[in-house]
Amino acid sequence: MRSGTVPSLSVLILALSILLAGCASNPAPEAPPAPPAPEAPAKIAIASLADLPSHSYPLTGTVMELLQDPGKMAELQAAVRRDVESDLATYDITDEATLQGKYSSLVTLNMLDGNDQGTLEYLDKVAALEDKEAARLMNGLTARSMIDAKAAAGTADVNDPAFREAFRTALAGRVNALPWDVVQDAAKNNKGRAEFMNENLLLGVVQAQIEPAAAAMGELSADLAGSVIGIRFALDQVLPLNPVIAEVYSGYIEKNDKVKADIWPDRDVTLDAGRGLAPVVVGIWDSGVDAAVFGEAMFTNPGETVDGKDNDGNGFIDDVHGIAFDLDGIANPHMLHPLGDQEGNLDVMFESMQGFQDMTSAIDSPEATATRQKLGEMAPEQMGDFLTTLSFGGLYAHGTHVAGIASAGNPFARILVARITFDYHNTPQAMTVETARRLAEDYRNTTQYFADHDVRIVNMSWGWTFKEIEGGLEANGVGKDAEERAAMAREMIGILSDGLREAMAATPQILYVAAAGNDDNDVEFDVVIPSSFDLANLMVVGAVDQAGDPTGFTSGGRNVKVYANGFQVESFVPGGKTMKMSGTSMASPNACNLGAKLFTLDPSLTPEKVKTLIEQGADPHPEHPEILLINPKRTVELLG
């Protein structure tokens, strides 16, 4: 299960490695040529990501040994290419995000083969599918600049001074021509990543995440194989250029930096506490909430006291402010995730979280400096624990941050907690059919609990995906091969999907507001629940930034009806401090906030009417009319 906050550091590192692998390099050692593919019959239609075949690759020895063996790496690259090209030739893939992923893999592989023409061809195909202007403009800047530098310097050696100078010139020319108002957030992100990415960090990811999963399976899944290829290329070709990349983006930022227009304050609505309106119970179905932060704004169950007993006989012990379930779906009384093995790590956790936020926003803060220094001093074997602490921090703070956004400006909101548990470890716990069935039953019990306590609206900044469940099975070596793991994942996502959909549909009087997700994909094709559901009492929300422009991470699809601010949104974290976070996790509670205010102002409203009001009051983005930006002020005016 994942939150809708922007991906954890380790995921970002792997994604960046694969992305940056789309850059020029020396040709890899020659691999055996792929046999010519036979003429293909009509392509096979597919309805979802789960319909594509699962690929895996044999592994002899360790991943670290593979990374150091050019011959074996060349064999892996050739095998991955055969499978990617076969998928494209065999299946009628209409989902644009999936096609982009396949084309991006071929960008990487063409660059590793020194095929500049092929690289540019597939970079253009990726760009043609990109519907977000910033992402389209930033597409392949490093790759194209490396190809130019190789031609100008007469060498592909990234350590050669002539190459580095030619690369600097090419990259600066491209970057400086970009429209600042469109790409500024992406430019700051690229600068920050170039500054903190280093060899020990990447090797730490290999040791902490990739190596254990590969050892458990005895092979590499397609995702792991892509990560290994990307990391090897990043180590050889990208890291040596990172100082130049950081310098170019720093210059661009310094020359252009100005505050981006923030459209949201003028749209905001704050309810006056003196109006004497009736309280509205808002469900925060999330990773847990620090009730002490919100005080009297918390829902209180009048029939329960904290004494280790089920005073009101509803099956839950000490449910004064709500209910909670652990990773296995077992009920417990903890509204906030216990610190457990992270006891004593809170200070470094919050400092590092803030440091990464600041680095990727081009903010030179003490936290950013401390985090850069920490990363520069850590050995690879220390990275695993550090990444675990960061992952825990994001999940520990998630629900409290969401609750603060959902209740802001509404003194009549009463926060009811429904805690679910996310796995934060480098090797996640594998899902089982038994656990899936228990979780499905938990969903039914949770929505019934909402109904019993007159909850009007619920925020759900989380979800399950087919790929996530499959990845957990891979990481633990469950199943005899990739096809069996895929079949198991399909069964379990089906159980979870049926249980959650039925639970939400059984409470039509409650409006559920869900985060679309941060994978820049189509939530239906990738089988993301609950955001792929088509329910009358569900609203799915995508993320835009402070200016109302789509973020690079937000997912979409026909179910995503409205968009809200999900970029650098400030809210509370456990303990009462505030922090800025990004993700559709932050966009969803902004829409939930508006819905809760509508229910506060007019308790007779139905979920369907609230959805209609929010959509009618929203403004189409001037360049992307399909993106409806919530407008709380206008929506409230529609009430009359």
C-alpha positions in Angstrom: 0.0 0.0 0.0 1.3 3.4 -0.9 0.6 7.0 0.1 0.0 9.7 -2.4 3.0 11.7 -1.3 5.7 12.2 -3.9 7.8 8.9 -4.0 10.3 8.1 -1.3 13.9 9.0 -1.8 14.9 5.5 -2.8 12.2 5.3 -5.5 13.3 8.7 -6.7 16.9 7.6 -6.9 16.0 4.6 -9.0 13.7 6.6 -11.2 16.3 9.2 -11.7 19.0 6.6 -12.5 16.8 5.1 -15.2 15.9 8.5 -16.6 19.4 9.7 -16.7 20.4 6.5 -18.3 18.9 8.1 -21.4 22.2 9.8 -22.0 25.1 9.1 -24.4 27.9 6.8 -23.5 30.7 4.8 -24.9 29.3 1.7 -26.7 28.9 -1.3 -24.4 30.8 -4.5 -25.1 29.2 -6.0 -28.1 26.4 -8.4 -27.2 25.1 -11.3 -29.2 22.8 -9.9 -31.9 19.1 -10.3 -31.3 17.5 -12.8 -33.7 15.2 -11.2 -36.2 11.6 -11.2 -35.1 9.2 -13.1 -37.3 6.4 -11.1 -38.9 3.9 -10.4 -36.2 0.2 -11.2 -36.5 -2.4 -8.6 -35.5 -1.5 -7.1 -32.1 -3.2 -8.4 -29.0 -5.5 -5.9 -27.3 -4.9 -5.3 -23.6 -7.1 -3.5 -21.1 -4.7 -3.0 -18.2 -1.0 -3.3 -17.2 -1.8 -6.7 -15.7 -2.4 -8.0 -19.2 1.2 -7.5 -20.3 3.6 -10.4 -19.8 6.0 -10.4 -16.8 9.7 -10.7 -17.7 12.6 -11.9 -15.6 16.3 -12.5 -16.2 18.7 -15.1 -14.8 21.2 -14.0 -12.2 24.4 -15.9 -11.3 26.2 -14.4 -8.4 25.3 -11.1 -6.9 23.9 -7.8 -8.4 27.1 -6.1 -7.4 29.1 -8.7 -9.3 26.8 -8.2 -12.3 27.4 -4.4 -12.2 31.1 -5.0 -12.4 31.0 -7.4 -15.3 30.7 -5.6 -18.7 30.0 -8.8 -20.6 27.1 -9.9 -18.4 25.7 -6.4 -18.4 25.8 -6.5 -22.2 23.9 -9.8 -22.2 21.3 -8.3 -19.8 20.9 -5.2 -22.0 20.3 -7.4 -25.1 17.7 -9.5 -23.3 15.8 -6.5 -22.0 15.8 -5.0 -25.5 14.4 -8.2 -27.0 11.5 -8.2 -24.4 10.7 -4.5 -24.8 10.7 -4.7 -28.6 8.6 -7.9 -28.4 6.0 -6.3 -26.2 5.7 -3.3 -28.5 5.4 -5.6 -31.6 3.0 -8.1 -29.9 0.6 -6.0 -27.9 -1.7 -3.1 -28.8 -0.6 -0.8 -26.1 -2.7 2.4 -26.1 -1.9 3.7 -22.6 0.5 6.6 -23.2 2.4 6.3 -19.9 3.1 2.6 -20.6 4.3 3.5 -24.1 6.5 6.2 -22.7 8.1 3.7 -20.3 8.8 1.3 -23.1 10.3 4.0 -25.3 12.4 5.3 -22.4 13.9 1.9 -22.0 14.9 1.9 -25.6 16.4 5.4 -25.2 18.6 3.9 -22.4 19.5 0.9 -24.4 20.3 2.8 -27.6 22.6 5.1 -25.7 24.4 2.2 -24.1 24.9 0.9 -27.6 26.2 4.2 -28.8 23.2 4.5 -31.2 22.7 8.3 -31.2 20.1 8.2 -34.0 18.0 5.6 -32.2 18.3 7.6 -29.0 17.0 10.8 -30.6 14.2 8.9 -32.3 12.8 7.4 -29.1 13.3 10.7 -27.2 11.1 12.3 -29.8 8.5 9.5 -29.3 8.5 10.0 -25.6 8.1 13.8 -26.0 5.2 13.3 -28.5 3.3 11.4 -25.9 3.9 14.0 -23.1 0.9 16.1 -22.3 2.6 18.2 -19.6 4.5 21.1 -21.0 7.2 21.3 -18.4 8.0 17.6 -18.8 7.9 17.8 -22.6 10.3 20.8 -22.6 12.7 19.1 -20.2 12.6 15.8 -22.1 16.1 14.5 -22.8 18.1 17.7 -22.2 21.0 15.8 -20.7 20.9 13.1 -23.3 20.7 15.5 -26.3 23.5 17.6 -24.8 25.8 14.6 -24.4 25.2 13.5 -28.0 26.1 17.1 -29.1 29.2 17.1 -26.8 30.4 13.8 -28.3 30.2 15.2 -31.8 31.8 18.5 -30.9 34.7 17.0 -28.7 35.3 13.9 -30.9 35.1 11.7 -27.8 32.5 10.0 -25.6 34.8 10.1 -22.5 32.8 12.1 -20.0 36.0 12.7 -18.0 37.7 14.4 -20.9 37.9 18.2 -20.4 37.0 18.8 -24.0 33.8 16.7 -23.6 32.8 18.3 -20.3 33.2 21.8 -21.8 31.3 20.9 -24.9 28.6 19.3 -22.7 28.4 22.5 -20.6 27.9 24.6 -23.6 25.2 22.4 -25.1 23.3 21.9 -21.9 23.5 25.6 -21.0 22.2 26.6 -24.5 19.2 24.3 -24.0 18.4 25.2 -20.4 18.8 28.9 -20.8 16.3 28.9 -23.7 13.5 27.3 -21.5 10.6 29.4 -20.3 11.2 30.0 -16.6 7.5 30.3 -15.7 6.9 26.8 -17.1 10.0 24.8 -16.0 11.2 26.5 -12.8 10.1 23.7 -10.4 11.7 21.0 -12.6 14.9 23.0 -13.0 15.2 23.4 -9.2 14.6 19.7 -8.8 17.2 18.8 -11.3 19.8 21.0 -9.6 19.0 19.5 -6.2 19.4 15.9 -7.5 22.6 16.6 -9.3 24.0 17.9 -6.0 23.0 15.0 -3.7 23.4 12.1 -6.1 26.6 10.2 -5.5 28.1 6.7 -5.9 27.7 5.6 -2.3 24.0 6.5 -2.4 23.4 4.5 -5.6 25.4 1.5 -4.3 23.5 1.8 -1.0 20.3 1.4 -2.9 21.7 -1.7 -4.6 22.7 -3.2 -1.3 19.6 -2.3 0.6 16.9 -2.9 -1.9 17.9 -4.5 -5.2 20.3 -7.1 -3.8 17.9 -8.6 -1.3 15.0 -8.8 -3.8 17.2 -10.4 -6.4 18.6 -12.9 -3.9 15.1 -13.9 -2.8 14.0 -14.5 -6.4 17.3 -15.9 -7.7 16.7 -13.7 -10.8 16.0 -10.1 -11.8 12.5 -8.9 -12.5 12.0 -6.5 -15.4 11.9 -3.5 -13.0 15.0 -4.6 -11.2 16.8 -5.2 -14.5 16.0 -1.7 -15.7 17.2 -0.3 -12.4 20.5 -2.2 -12.6 21.1 -1.0 -16.2 20.3 2.6 -15.2 22.5 2.6 -12.1 25.5 1.2 -14.0 25.1 3.9 -16.6 24.6 6.6 -14.0 27.7 5.5 -12.2 29.8 5.6 -15.4 28.4 8.5 -17.3 26.1 10.7 -15.3 27.8 11.1 -11.9 31.0 12.6 -13.5 28.8 15.2 -15.1 26.7 16.1 -12.1 28.9 19.1 -11.1 28.4 20.6 -14.5 24.7 19.8 -14.5 24.3 21.5 -11.1 26.3 24.5 -12.2 24.3 25.0 -15.3 20.9 24.8 -13.5 22.3 27.0 -10.7 23.1 29.7 -13.2 19.7 29.4 -14.8 17.9 29.7 -11.5 20.0 32.6 -10.3 19.3 34.5 -13.5 15.6 33.9 -13.5 14.5 33.1 -10.0 11.3 35.0 -8.9 8.3 33.9 -6.9 5.8 32.0 -9.0 2.3 33.4 -8.9 0.2 31.7 -6.2 -3.5 31.5 -7.3 -4.7 29.7 -4.2 -5.0 32.4 -1.4 -7.5 34.4 -3.5 -9.7 31.3 -3.9 -9.6 30.3 -0.2 -12.6 30.3 2.1 -12.3 30.5 5.9 -15.4 29.8 8.0 -16.0 32.2 10.9 -16.0 30.3 14.2 -18.7 32.7 15.5 -21.3 31.5 13.0 -22.4 28.7 15.3 -22.6 26.0 12.7 -23.0 22.3 13.5 -19.7 20.3 13.6 -19.0 18.1 10.6 -17.1 14.8 11.1 -14.2 14.4 8.6 -12.7 11.0 8.2 -8.9 10.9 7.7 -8.3 7.3 6.3 -4.5 7.4 6.4 -1.3 6.4 8.1 -2.4 7.9 11.5 -2.8 11.3 13.1 -1.2 12.9 16.1 -4.4 13.8 18.0 -2.5 16.2 20.3 -1.8 18.5 17.4 -5.5 19.2 16.8 -6.9 19.2 20.3 -10.6 20.0 20.3 -10.8 19.6 16.5 -10.6 15.9 17.0 -13.7 13.7 16.9 -14.5 12.2 20.3 -16.4 9.0 20.7 -18.7 9.7 23.8 -19.1 6.0 24.6 -15.4 5.3 24.9 -12.5 6.0 27.4 -8.9 5.1 27.2 -8.7 2.2 29.6 -7.9 -0.9 27.5 -11.5 -1.9 27.2 -14.2 -1.8 24.6 -16.5 0.4 26.5 -19.2 0.9 23.9 -19.2 -2.7 22.7 -18.5 -1.9 19.0 -15.5 -4.3 18.7 -12.8 -1.6 19.0 -10.7 -0.9 22.1 -10.0 2.7 23.1 -11.5 4.1 19.9 -11.8 7.6 21.4 -10.7 9.4 18.3 -11.1 6.6 15.8 -9.8 3.2 14.8 -6.5 1.7 13.6 -5.2 -1.5 11.9 -1.6 -2.8 11.7 0.2 -4.1 8.6 -1.6 -7.4 8.9 -5.0 -5.8 9.2 -5.3 -6.5 13.0 -7.1 -3.8 15.0 -5.1 -1.8 17.6 -5.6 1.4 19.6 -2.7 3.5 18.2 -3.9 6.6 16.3 -0.3 7.3 15.4 2.1 4.7 14.1 4.3 3.5 17.0 8.0 4.5 16.5 9.2 0.9 17.0 12.6 0.4 15.5 12.8 4.1 14.7 12.8 5.2 18.3 15.4 8.0 18.8 15.5 8.8 15.0 12.9 11.6 14.9 15.3 14.5 14.9 17.5 13.2 12.1 14.3 12.0 10.3 12.6 15.4 10.2 15.9 17.2 9.5 16.6 15.0 6.5 13.1 15.2 5.2 13.3 19.0 5.3 16.8 18.9 3.8 15.6 16.9 0.7 12.6 19.2 0.3 14.9 22.2 0.4 17.5 20.8 -1.9 15.0 19.9 -4.6 13.5 23.4 -4.3 16.9 25.2 -4.6 16.7 26.5 -1.0 20.1 26.8 0.7 18.9 26.0 4.3 20.9 24.5 7.3 18.9 21.3 6.8 19.9 21.1 3.1 23.5 21.6 4.0 23.4 19.0 6.8 21.7 16.5 4.5 24.2 17.0 1.7 27.1 16.5 4.2 25.5 13.4 5.6 25.1 11.9 2.2 28.7 12.7 1.3 30.0 11.0 4.3 27.9 7.8 4.4 29.3 4.5 3.2 27.1 2.4 1.0 26.3 -0.1 3.8 25.0 2.8 5.9 22.5 3.9 3.3 20.0 1.2 4.0 19.2 2.3 7.5 19.1 5.9 6.4 16.6 5.2 3.6 14.5 3.2 6.0 14.4 6.1 8.4 13.4 8.5 5.6 10.7 6.2 4.4 9.3 5.8 7.9 9.4 9.6 8.3 7.3 10.2 5.3 4.7 7.7 6.4 4.8 8.7 10.1 4.1 12.3 9.2 1.7 11.6 6.3 -1.7 11.4 8.1 -1.1 14.3 10.4 -0.1 16.5 7.4 -3.2 15.4 5.5 -5.5 16.1 8.5 -4.1 19.6 8.8 -4.9 20.4 5.2 -8.4 18.8 5.3 -9.4 20.8 8.4 -7.7 24.2 7.7 -10.0 27.2 7.9 -13.0 25.1 9.2 -13.4 25.4 13.0 -16.4 23.1 12.7 -14.4 20.2 11.3 -14.0 17.2 13.6 -11.2 14.8 12.6 -12.0 11.1 12.9 -8.9 8.8 12.4 -9.0 5.6 10.5 -5.4 4.4 10.6 -4.0 2.0 8.1 -0.4 0.8 8.1 2.1 1.3 5.3 5.3 -0.8 5.1 8.4 1.4 5.2 11.1 -1.2 5.1 13.5 -1.6 2.2 12.2 -5.1 1.7 8.4 -4.8 2.1 6.3 -7.6 3.6 4.8 -9.8 1.0 1.0 -9.8 0.6 -0.8 -13.1 1.1 -4.4 -14.0 0.1 -5.2 -14.3 3.8 -4.0 -10.8 4.5 -5.8 -9.4 1.4 -9.1 -11.0 2.7 -8.5 -9.6 6.1 -7.8 -6.1 4.7 -10.9 -6.3 2.6 -12.9 -7.0 5.7 -11.2 -4.1 7.5 -12.4 -1.8 4.7 -16.0 -2.9 5.3 -15.6 -2.4 9.1 -14.0 1.0 8.5 -16.7 2.4 6.3 -19.4 1.0 8.7 -17.6 2.8 11.5 -17.7 6.0 9.5 -21.4 5.6 9.0 -22.1 4.8 12.6 -20.4 8.1 13.6 -22.0 10.3 11.0 -18.9 11.0 9.0 -19.9 13.1 6.0 -16.6 13.1 4.0 -13.5 11.0 4.0 -10.0 11.7 2.6 -8.1 8.7 1.1 -4.5 9.8 0.2 -3.4 6.2 -0.5 -4.0 3.3 -2.7 -3.0 -0.2 -3.9 -1.6 -1.1 -7.3 -1.1 -4.4 -9.1 2.6 -3.6 -9.6 3.1 -2.8 -5.9 1.8 -6.2 -4.8 3.8 -8.0 -7.5 6.9 -6.1 -6.3 6.4 -7.2 -2.8 6.2 -10.8 -3.9 9.3 -10.4 -6.0 11.2 -8.8 -3.1 10.5 -11.9 -0.9 11.0 -14.5 -3.6 7.4 -15.7 -3.4 6.2 -17.8 -6.4 8.2 -20.1 -8.6 8.5 -17.6 -11.5 7.4 -14.2 -12.8 4.2 -15.5 -14.3 3.1 -17.1 -11.1 3.8 -13.9 -9.1 1.8 -11.9 -11.6 -1.2 -14.4 -11.3 -1.0 -14.1 -7.5 -0.8 -10.3 -7.6 -3.9 -10.3 -9.9 -5.8 -12.4 -7.5 -4.9 -10.3 -4.5 -5.5 -6.9 -6.1 -8.9 -8.3 -7.1 -9.7 -9.2 -3.5 -8.7 -5.8 -2.3 -10.5 -4.0 -5.1 -13.8 -5.9 -4.6 -13.7 -5.4 -0.8 -12.9 -1.7 -1.0 -15.3 -0.9 -3.7 -18.1 -2.7 -1.9 -17.3 -1.0 1.4 -17.4 2.5 -0.2 -20.6 1.7 -2.2 -22.3 0.4 0.9 -22.1 3.9 2.5 -23.6 6.2 -0.3 -24.2 9.0 2.2 -20.4 9.5 2.6 -18.3 11.3 0.0 -14.9 9.7 -0.4 -12.1 11.9 -1.8 -9.1 10.0 -3.2 -5.6 11.0 -4.4 -5.0 10.1 -8.0 -1.4 9.0 -7.4 2.0 10.2 -8.2 3.1 7.8 -11.0 2.2 10.1 -14.0 0.0 7.3 -15.3 -3.6 6.4 -16.1 -5.1 5.0 -12.9 -7.4 2.7 -14.7 -4.9 1.1 -17.0 -2.4 0.6 -14.2 -5.1 -0.9 -11.9 -4.8 1.7 -9.1 -7.4 1.4 -6.3 -9.5 3.3 -5.2 -8.7 6.0 -7.8 -9.8 3.7 -10.7 -13.2 3.1 -9.2 -16.3 4.6 -10.8 -18.6 5.4 -7.9 -21.2 8.1 -7.4 -19.8 8.9 -3.9 -16.1 9.1 -5.0 -14.1 12.1 -6.2 -10.6 11.6 -7.5 -8.2 14.5 -7.3 -5.0 15.3 -9.3 -2.3 17.7 -8.3 -1.2 21.1 -9.7 1.3 23.6 -8.4 0.8 27.0 -6.8 0.1 28.6 -10.2 -2.4 25.9 -11.2 -0.1 24.1 -13.6 0.0 20.3 -13.7 2.8 18.8 -11.6 5.1 16.4 -13.3 4.1 13.5 -11.0 0.3 13.6 -11.0 -1.5 10.7 -12.4 -4.6 11.1 -14.5 -7.4 9.3 -16.3 -11.1 9.7 -16.9 -11.9 9.3 -13.2 -9.7 12.3 -12.2 -12.3 15.1 -12.3 -10.7 18.0 -10.5 -7.2 19.2 -9.5 -6.0 21.0 -6.4 -2.8 22.4 -5.0 -0.4 19.5 -4.3 3.0 21.2 -4.5 4.9 22.3 -1.5 1.8 22.5 0.7 2.5 23.4 4.3 0.8 21.6 7.1 1.4 20.0 10.5 3.6 17.0 11.3 3.5 15.0 14.5 4.7 17.1 17.4 3.1 20.3 16.0 5.8 21.6 13.7 5.0 22.4 10.1 6.6 21.1 6.9 5.9 21.5 3.2 5.2 18.3 1.3 4.2 17.6 -2.3 2.0 14.9 -3.9 -1.6 14.1 -4.8 -1.8 13.3 -1.1 -1.8 17.0 -0.5 -4.1 17.8 -3.4 -6.8 15.4 -2.3 -7.3 16.9 1.2 -7.5 20.4 -0.3 -10.5 19.2 -2.2 -11.8 17.3 0.9 -11.4 20.6 2.8 -13.8 22.3 0.3 -16.2 19.4 0.5 -16.2 19.5 4.3 -17.0 23.3 4.2 -19.9 22.7 1.9 -21.3 20.0 4.2 -20.8 22.5 7.1 -22.6 25.3 5.4 -25.5 23.1 4.1 -25.8 19.7 6.0 -28.6 18.7 3.6 -26.2 18.3 0.7 -25.6 14.8 -0.8 -22.2 13.5 -1.9 -23.4 13.8 -5.6 -24.4 17.4 -5.1 -21.1 18.3 -3.4 -19.2 16.8 -6.3 -21.3 18.7 -8.8 -20.8 22.0 -6.9 -17.0 21.5 -6.8 -16.9 20.7 -10.5 -19.2 23.6 -11.5 -17.2 26.0 -9.4 -13.8 24.9 -10.8 -11.9 26.8 -13.5 -10.5 25.1 -16.6 -6.8 25.5 -17.0 -6.2 28.0 -19.8 -3.9 25.7 -21.8 -5.3 22.4 -20.5 -9.1 22.8 -20.4 -9.5 19.2 -19.3 -7.8 20.2 -16.0 -10.5 21.7 -13.7 -8.9 23.7 -10.9 -10.9 23.8 -7.7 -12.1 27.3 -6.7 -13.5 27.2 -3.2 -14.7 30.8 -3.2 -16.7 30.4 -6.4 -18.0 27.0 -5.3 -19.3 28.4 -2.0 -21.0 31.2 -3.9 -22.9 28.6 -5.8 -24.7 27.7 -2.6 -26.4 31.1 -2.8 
